[in-house]
Amino acid sequence: MRLLLDSHALLWAVDEPSKLGPQAAAALANKANIVLVSAATVWELAIKCGRGKLTLAMPYRQWMTKAISDLGASLLPITVEYADVQATLPDHHRDPFDRLLAAQAQVENVPIVTHDAVFDQYGVSRVSGSLATFEVMPTAACVER
């Protein structure tokens, strides 16, 4: 199975794996699964680091390169097709990064590893990305440090 990681799921998988729910942890540990990291997530985390809203254990580029390598992940680029699909999505969520992830998940027919239930409104499958105690936290609070 292919899995698309939301930004907080990527952060947790690399820096705080204990925050991942059992379903997400098992899916990421399964070597038969293919882990995808969207270019949108790479960009989102770069913006947060650049603005001082996110602090990583090492400089951004080093951290991201190591994260992708350690997870054995593949980078999912941003294409015209994904951009076009996200432009037609209902306005359930205004976060442009999440909207692009929803479009990628729809086009590629892959589940998103996330705790963010807003993706359910876009009709994409979701692998629960967090422990129950984190389900109520908004995405921004989970990724900003």
Steps between C-alpha positions, in 0.01 A plus 500: 500500500614855430465758780510880474628673814346821631752746646435415865519127423841556340620699800371240746634204301849651508523691828222372726385155387321444832241757384401284204195287555540123478342482153737762356805357678425151367441629147829693500692206649371264231781487242254381235335844509626787286524828690441822305592851610336774297704788368225709662602363842867570427405857409264546797764396753764717330269801532432427868871461574584816309241698696617361833173311563669160493829395653658176387779297659736605220499755217194465277665360187703249698195394701277459193760305303560269796126461569423396143796262500429349843137433407597362161251748361451620145431862416162563334536809278244773447351467153255697291250215545516519880474880493199478270322247722562704817352805327173311458479363854214619724601770745510275810844621593696810406849362572660486152745227602226272631287568192789394278553185708130419460528546124811281485327232706197509270701482177741235626231312695719481811411542868641791697671434832353779711298574810316780319140387442441778245640263236195277552289777343700466178424130469856382545603208719682586819737296712457636851819687567477562871419363839147570619622774735624700202186464286354829623811708433488726194769425240689826554541429872645159420772619264600833648752495780 
